[in-house]
């Protein structure tokens, strides 16, 4: 259900084609909700059939068209209802921590390689999220700029603050995973791996 809400959040900023949604998704909400491109178009069709969004064909060039989607009042209400409702947390499914619980079943080299890979992944994620914070602070984040353009000026500070708050949480998560993997490497050394 969160893919739907992520798409509604993007479309509430303004009409977009499926292609534009895919690009904006990966640059914005894709940092907090992963969805492959193959899931976006079917969800758009489903949302349109349920009256949450409307699509209209728009001329593109001399021969082509594109479908431009916008949120309906029902879609706007569905999004706001989701925002007001208590969050339904999912149970954790974490393959890295599952693997770590059984590292004694692999070779020392494989265990180290796994932890170094985990470090590289989370350092990369942290760097990406930190760059996004810098763009937010400079008011250069593309989706933030679009949001601010349709947000009353009195709400700009809150919009920027909450966007930053979201990415601060992602950076904190990356920091925790980096510390955890570093501790794992120390543990391997202490155990003689």
C-alpha positions as CSV (number, residue, x, y, z in Angstrom):
1,X,0.0,0.0,0.0
2,X,2.9,2.4,0.5
3,X,3.8,2.4,-3.2
4,X,0.3,3.9,-3.8
5,X,0.9,6.6,-1.1
6,X,4.3,7.4,-2.5
7,X,2.9,7.9,-6.0
8,X,0.0,10.0,-4.6
9,X,2.6,12.1,-2.7
10,X,4.5,12.8,-5.9
11,X,1.3,13.5,-7.9
12,X,0.0,15.9,-5.3
13,X,2.8,18.2,-6.3
14,X,1.6,18.3,-9.9
15,X,0.6,16.2,-12.9
16,X,3.3,13.9,-14.3
17,X,3.6,11.2,-16.9
18,X,4.6,7.7,-15.9
19,X,8.1,8.3,-17.1
20,X,8.4,11.5,-15.1
21,X,7.0,9.6,-12.1
22,X,9.7,6.9,-12.4
23,X,12.4,9.5,-12.5
24,X,11.0,11.5,-9.6
25,X,10.4,8.3,-7.7
26,X,14.1,7.2,-7.9
27,X,15.3,10.7,-7.0
28,X,12.9,11.3,-4.1
29,X,10.6,8.8,-2.4
30,X,12.7,6.0,-3.8
31,X,15.2,6.7,-1.0
32,X,12.6,5.6,1.6
33,X,10.4,3.2,-0.5
34,X,11.9,1.0,-3.1
35,X,9.8,0.0,-6.0
36,X,11.1,-1.3,-9.4
37,X,9.8,0.4,-12.5
38,X,7.8,-2.7,-13.3
39,X,5.5,-2.0,-10.3
40,X,4.8,1.6,-11.0
41,X,2.8,1.4,-14.2
42,X,0.5,-1.4,-12.9
43,X,-0.1,0.5,-9.7
44,X,-0.9,3.7,-11.7
45,X,-3.5,1.7,-13.8
46,X,-5.0,0.3,-10.6
47,X,-5.2,3.7,-9.0
48,X,-6.8,5.1,-12.1
49,X,-9.4,2.4,-12.1
50,X,-10.2,3.1,-8.5
51,X,-10.6,6.8,-9.2
52,X,-7.6,8.0,-7.1
53,X,-5.9,9.5,-10.1
54,X,-7.0,10.5,-13.6
55,X,-4.9,10.1,-16.7
56,X,-5.2,12.1,-19.9
57,X,-3.5,11.6,-23.2
58,X,-1.4,14.6,-24.1
59,X,0.2,15.2,-27.5
60,X,3.9,14.8,-27.5
61,X,5.7,15.8,-30.7
62,X,4.0,15.4,-34.1
63,X,2.9,11.7,-33.7
64,X,3.3,10.7,-30.1
65,X,1.3,11.0,-27.0
66,X,1.9,10.5,-23.3
67,X,-0.4,9.9,-20.5
68,X,-0.3,12.6,-17.8
69,X,-1.6,11.6,-14.4
70,X,-3.1,13.9,-11.7
71,X,-4.6,13.3,-8.3
72,X,-8.4,13.3,-8.0
73,X,-10.2,14.6,-4.9
74,X,-10.7,11.0,-3.9
75,X,-6.9,10.4,-4.3
76,X,-6.1,13.5,-2.2
77,X,-8.5,12.3,0.5
78,X,-7.0,8.8,0.4
79,X,-3.5,10.2,0.9
80,X,-4.5,12.5,3.7
81,X,-6.4,9.6,5.4
82,X,-3.2,7.5,5.2
83,X,-1.2,10.4,6.7
84,X,-3.6,10.7,9.6
85,X,-3.9,7.0,10.4
86,X,-1.6,5.1,12.7
87,X,1.3,3.5,10.8
88,X,1.1,-0.2,10.4
89,X,4.7,-1.3,11.0
90,X,5.9,-4.4,9.1
91,X,8.0,-7.1,10.8
92,X,11.7,-6.8,10.1
93,X,13.1,-8.9,7.3
94,X,16.8,-8.2,7.2
95,X,19.0,-10.6,5.3
96,X,22.2,-9.1,6.5
97,X,21.4,-9.5,10.1
98,X,20.1,-13.0,9.5
99,X,23.3,-13.9,7.8
100,X,25.4,-12.4,10.7
101,X,23.6,-14.7,13.1
102,X,25.2,-17.7,11.4
103,X,28.6,-16.5,10.4
104,X,30.2,-19.4,12.1
105,X,29.0,-21.5,9.2
106,X,31.2,-19.8,6.6
107,X,34.9,-19.3,6.1
108,X,36.7,-16.4,7.8
109,X,37.4,-14.8,4.4
110,X,33.7,-15.0,3.4
111,X,32.7,-13.5,6.8
112,X,35.1,-10.6,6.3
113,X,34.0,-10.1,2.7
114,X,30.4,-10.0,3.8
115,X,31.1,-7.4,6.5
116,X,33.3,-5.3,4.1
117,X,30.5,-5.4,1.6
118,X,28.0,-4.3,4.2
119,X,30.3,-1.4,5.1
120,X,30.6,-0.4,1.4
121,X,26.9,-0.5,0.9
122,X,26.0,1.6,3.9
123,X,28.8,4.1,3.4
124,X,27.5,4.6,-0.2
125,X,23.9,5.0,1.1
126,X,25.1,7.4,3.8
127,X,27.0,9.5,1.2
128,X,23.9,9.7,-1.1
129,X,21.6,10.7,1.8
130,X,24.0,13.3,3.1
131,X,24.2,14.8,-0.4
132,X,20.4,15.0,-0.4
133,X,20.5,16.9,2.9
134,X,23.0,19.3,1.4
135,X,20.5,19.8,-1.6
136,X,17.7,20.3,0.9
137,X,19.7,22.9,2.9
138,X,20.5,24.7,-0.4
139,X,16.9,24.5,-1.6
140,X,18.1,22.6,-4.7
141,X,16.5,19.2,-4.2
142,X,14.4,18.9,-7.4
143,X,11.3,17.4,-5.7
144,X,11.5,19.9,-2.8
145,X,11.6,22.8,-5.2
146,X,8.5,21.4,-6.9
147,X,6.8,20.9,-3.5
148,X,7.6,24.4,-2.4
149,X,6.2,25.8,-5.7
150,X,2.7,24.5,-4.8
151,X,2.9,25.0,-1.0
152,X,1.8,28.1,0.7
153,X,4.8,30.3,1.8
154,X,3.7,30.0,5.5
155,X,4.4,26.2,5.3
156,X,7.7,26.3,3.5
157,X,9.8,26.1,6.7
158,X,7.9,23.0,7.9
159,X,8.1,21.4,4.4
160,X,11.9,21.8,4.3
161,X,12.3,20.7,8.0
162,X,10.3,17.5,7.6
163,X,12.1,16.6,4.3
164,X,15.4,17.1,6.1
165,X,14.2,15.2,9.1
166,X,13.4,12.2,6.9
167,X,16.9,12.1,5.5
168,X,18.6,12.7,8.9
169,X,16.9,9.4,9.9
170,X,18.3,7.7,6.9
171,X,21.8,9.0,7.7
172,X,21.4,7.8,11.3
173,X,20.4,4.4,10.1
174,X,23.4,4.2,7.8
175,X,25.6,5.3,10.7
176,X,24.2,2.5,12.9
177,X,24.8,-0.1,10.1
178,X,28.4,1.1,9.6
179,X,29.1,0.9,13.3
180,X,27.5,-2.6,13.5
181,X,29.7,-3.9,10.6
182,X,32.8,-2.4,12.1
183,X,32.0,-4.2,15.3
184,X,31.5,-7.4,13.4
185,X,35.0,-7.1,11.9
186,X,36.4,-6.5,15.4
187,X,34.5,-9.6,16.6
188,X,36.0,-11.7,13.8
189,X,39.5,-10.6,14.8
190,X,38.8,-11.2,18.5
191,X,37.5,-14.7,17.7
192,X,40.6,-15.4,15.6
193,X,38.8,-15.5,12.2
